[in-house]
Amino acid sequence: GSRAMARLLGIIQMDNGVDPDLWIHDEEEKYGIGKVRSLQKFFDTFGIHTETQTVEPHLCRFAGKKMQMAFKPHLRKDQ
């Protein structure tokens, strides 16, 4: 719903002035985008276009097991 979308847009800093009190911040640090890479790197990696608030058409077909298998060899071990 609209609260879930507000949360998503808030976490990835695309909220365009939406009041942060309108979305739940539970476990935001745990499930957010992290601080290792820049926000722009996140957008570029996942094909998110902030100006138009659109994503690459192939993103939904790629997300899931296919994406996990492609990314897994490049992940670092938890410290």
C-alpha positions as CSV (number, residue, x, y, z in Angstrom):
1,G,0.0,0.0,0.0
2,S,0.9,3.6,0.2
3,R,2.7,3.3,3.6
4,A,4.9,0.5,2.1
5,M,5.8,2.7,-0.9
6,A,6.5,5.6,1.4
7,R,8.9,3.4,3.4
8,L,10.7,2.1,0.3
9,L,11.1,5.6,-1.1
10,G,12.2,7.0,2.3
11,I,14.9,4.2,2.7
12,I,16.3,4.9,-0.7
13,Q,16.0,8.7,-0.2
14,M,13.5,9.2,-3.1
15,D,10.7,10.4,-0.8
16,N,10.5,13.9,-2.3
17,G,9.6,15.6,0.9
18,V,7.2,13.0,2.3
19,D,6.9,13.4,6.1
20,P,9.2,10.7,7.6
21,D,6.5,10.2,10.3
22,L,4.3,8.7,7.7
23,W,6.4,5.6,7.3
24,I,7.7,2.9,9.8
25,H,11.4,3.1,10.5
26,D,11.7,-0.4,12.2
27,E,14.9,-2.2,11.3
28,E,15.8,0.5,8.8
29,E,19.5,0.1,9.5
30,K,19.3,-3.7,9.1
31,Y,17.3,-3.7,5.9
32,G,18.4,-0.3,4.4
33,I,21.0,0.1,1.6
34,G,24.0,0.3,3.9
35,K,26.9,2.7,4.0
36,V,29.6,0.8,2.0
37,R,28.6,2.1,-1.4
38,S,27.1,5.5,-2.4
39,L,23.5,5.9,-3.0
40,Q,24.2,6.7,-6.6
41,K,26.1,3.4,-7.0
42,F,23.0,1.6,-5.6
43,F,20.8,3.4,-8.2
44,D,23.2,2.6,-11.0
45,T,23.5,-1.1,-10.0
46,F,19.8,-1.7,-9.9
47,G,18.8,0.5,-12.8
48,I,16.8,3.1,-10.8
49,H,16.3,6.4,-12.4
50,T,15.6,9.0,-9.7
51,E,14.6,11.8,-12.0
52,T,11.7,9.9,-13.4
53,Q,11.2,7.5,-10.5
54,T,11.4,4.5,-12.9
55,V,13.4,1.3,-13.0
56,E,14.8,-0.7,-15.9
57,P,12.2,-3.0,-17.4
58,H,14.3,-6.0,-16.9
59,L,14.7,-5.5,-13.2
60,C,11.7,-7.6,-12.1
61,R,12.7,-10.5,-14.3
62,F,16.2,-10.4,-12.9
63,A,15.3,-10.1,-9.2
64,G,15.2,-13.3,-7.2
65,K,17.2,-16.4,-7.5
66,K,18.8,-15.3,-10.8
67,M,20.1,-12.1,-9.2
68,Q,21.3,-14.0,-6.1
69,M,23.3,-16.4,-8.2
70,A,24.9,-13.6,-10.2
71,F,25.8,-11.5,-7.1
72,K,26.8,-14.2,-4.7
73,P,30.3,-14.7,-6.0
74,H,31.0,-11.0,-5.5
75,L,29.8,-10.7,-1.9
76,R,32.3,-10.3,0.9
77,K,32.0,-12.4,4.0
78,D,30.3,-10.7,7.0
79,Q,32.8,-9.3,9.4
